[in-house]
Amino acid sequence: MEFGKQFKELRTARGLTQETVAEKLGVTGQAVSRWERGETLPDISLLPEISAYFGVTIDALFALSDDTRMDRIQNMIWDVRVFDPAVVETERRFLIEKGMKEPENPKPYTLLADMENHLAKQCSERAELAAKEAIRRDPYNREAYGELSNAMGGRAADWYCWTHHRLIGFWKEHIKAHPDASRAYLYLIDVLIDDQRFDEAREAVKEMAKHEMTFRVPLYEGNIEWFAGNRDLAMQHWNRMCEQ
């Protein structure tokens, strides 16, 4: 259990000196230095105060295996609504370093994306509150209208602003490199439908059908025609799906 390493990471992530922490905990700077070098451990009675000071659990003060630490990060994402910025920075650095050390392992970056998306949601919620307050103060504030739409996933008046052109480009390149990645077709087709690019969506279904012939093929054929306004044709595809 590498307490010293964990302690130093928490301290430096918050931009604190050893002397500042020592004064807060009522110990000497030399004591903190010895903890970080792994020469000694703090008295057990100090652990609750240390954990409260850094905003972490007591067991988080001790080094964990990488797998256990990643499980902890996942649980944090699931259970904690608002993250401590210092904890985020520590775990972000850990995930990036692990990803660089294990170039074939997708888990660190998957978890990092999950954490960053959680943070983005937090930012959007704060932006929503700020934009609503701006509109309350000025009901005709055009800029605040746009910011509220951005925060809550609305659409801008300019069609190009809310299309998925970048995401579509990514999925197309991904499928070109991995044509048998059947789930990628589903993500591509959904955004093509949302952007009303129905001909491209039909072609994507044909390509998907070369690699899998499951209920998803007639399902998505029906989805395309339904949103394209061809309701009778959509029902034909869905009826075929049910018969199969």
Secondary structure, DSSP 8 states (H G I E B T S, - for coil): --HHHHHHHHHHHTT--HHHHHHHHTS-HHHHHHHHHTS----GGGHHHHHHHHTS-SGGGS---HHHHHHHHHHHHHH-SS--HHHHHHHHHHHHHHHHH-TT--HHHHHHHHHHHHHHHHHHHHHHHHHHHHHHH-TT-HHHHHHHHHHTT---SSHHHH--HHHHHHHHHHHHH-TT-HHHHHHHHHHHHHTT-HHHHHHHHHHHHTT--STHHHHHHHHHHHHTT-HHHHHHHHHHHHH-
